Structure formats: structure tokens, C-alpha cells
Amino acid sequence: MLMDISAIILSAIAGAGYGVLFYVKARQNSGEKFDSVKLGATVLLAALIGIAMVAAGMPVTQATVDVQIAAYVGYIVVLETLLKVIWRKLDPPERARAEVPA
């Protein structure tokens, strides 16, 4: 059971690291303010990925920790990007709605 929890915690840490790095990048480019909801959603998504990895039977060992952190970040980026694309298709911004003729 300890190994199962460590995989979930490891993926959540990877998600938090990714979220903080993305925030720093966004702040440098656009001055975006910190949004704890966005970071929380990223960490939650990462924890869900960790749960999926545990369910799939992927063990956490010392030799694979670095590889797993990189893999978790990769999974987070891909899944988060896909979810954002789907969300934007289902709920376009107000500006895009205004451009669509009625």
C-alpha cells in the first residue's frame, strides 16, 4: 500500500512542479496573476494520473523515480492540453460567440 500512495504523491508533486513552472512562464509573458484554482486542478489531474498508474500496476522504485516524474509531467501536459481543447470547443469565449452570425 505504501508504494501505491507514493506513486500518487509523486505524480501530484510532478503536477505541482509543472503548474508552478507554467505560472512563472505565463507571468513573465503576460503578467498573469497566480490562480490557485488552476494549480489545484493541475495537481488533481496529476493525482488522478497517479491513481491510473497504480491501477495499471506500474511500480515505483528508486531506479524509476526520475523516469516516472518525467512521464507524469508528460502525461499531465498532454491530458491537460486535450481537456482545454475540448473545453474551448464546447464553451467558446464570448468574443468568438459574438462573431458567429445568428
Contacts in CASP RR format, 6 or more apart in sequence:
PFRMAT RR
TARGET T0000
AUTHOR 0000-0000-0000
METHOD contacts of the structure
MODEL  1
MLMDISAIILSAIAGAGYGVLFYVKARQNSGEKFDSVKLGATVLLAALIG
IAMVAAGMPVTQATVDVQIAAYVGYIVVLETLLKVIWRKLDPPERARAEV
PA
3 59 0 8 1.000
3 60 0 8 1.000
4 54 0 8 1.000
6 60 0 8 1.000
7 50 0 8 1.000
7 53 0 8 1.000
7 54 0 8 1.000
7 58 0 8 1.000
7 60 0 8 1.000
7 68 0 8 1.000
8 47 0 8 1.000
8 50 0 8 1.000
8 51 0 8 1.000
8 54 0 8 1.000
10 50 0 8 1.000
10 60 0 8 1.000
10 65 0 8 1.000
10 68 0 8 1.000
10 69 0 8 1.000
10 72 0 8 1.000
11 46 0 8 1.000
11 47 0 8 1.000
11 49 0 8 1.000
11 50 0 8 1.000
11 53 0 8 1.000
11 68 0 8 1.000
11 72 0 8 1.000
12 43 0 8 1.000
12 46 0 8 1.000
12 47 0 8 1.000
12 50 0 8 1.000
13 46 0 8 1.000
13 69 0 8 1.000
14 46 0 8 1.000
14 69 0 8 1.000
14 72 0 8 1.000
14 73 0 8 1.000
14 76 0 8 1.000
15 42 0 8 1.000
15 43 0 8 1.000
15 45 0 8 1.000
15 46 0 8 1.000
15 72 0 8 1.000
15 73 0 8 1.000
15 76 0 8 1.000
16 39 0 8 1.000
16 42 0 8 1.000
16 43 0 8 1.000
16 46 0 8 1.000
17 73 0 8 1.000
18 42 0 8 1.000
18 46 0 8 1.000
18 73 0 8 1.000
18 76 0 8 1.000
18 77 0 8 1.000
19 38 0 8 1.000
19 39 0 8 1.000
19 42 0 8 1.000
19 43 0 8 1.000
20 39 0 8 1.000
22 42 0 8 1.000
23 32 0 8 1.000
23 34 0 8 1.000
23 35 0 8 1.000
23 38 0 8 1.000
23 39 0 8 1.000
26 32 0 8 1.000
27 33 0 8 1.000
27 34 0 8 1.000
42 76 0 8 1.000
42 80 0 8 1.000
45 76 0 8 1.000
45 79 0 8 1.000
45 80 0 8 1.000
45 83 0 8 1.000
46 72 0 8 1.000
46 76 0 8 1.000
49 72 0 8 1.000
49 75 0 8 1.000
49 76 0 8 1.000
49 79 0 8 1.000
50 72 0 8 1.000
53 68 0 8 1.000
53 72 0 8 1.000
58 68 0 8 1.000
60 68 0 8 1.000
END
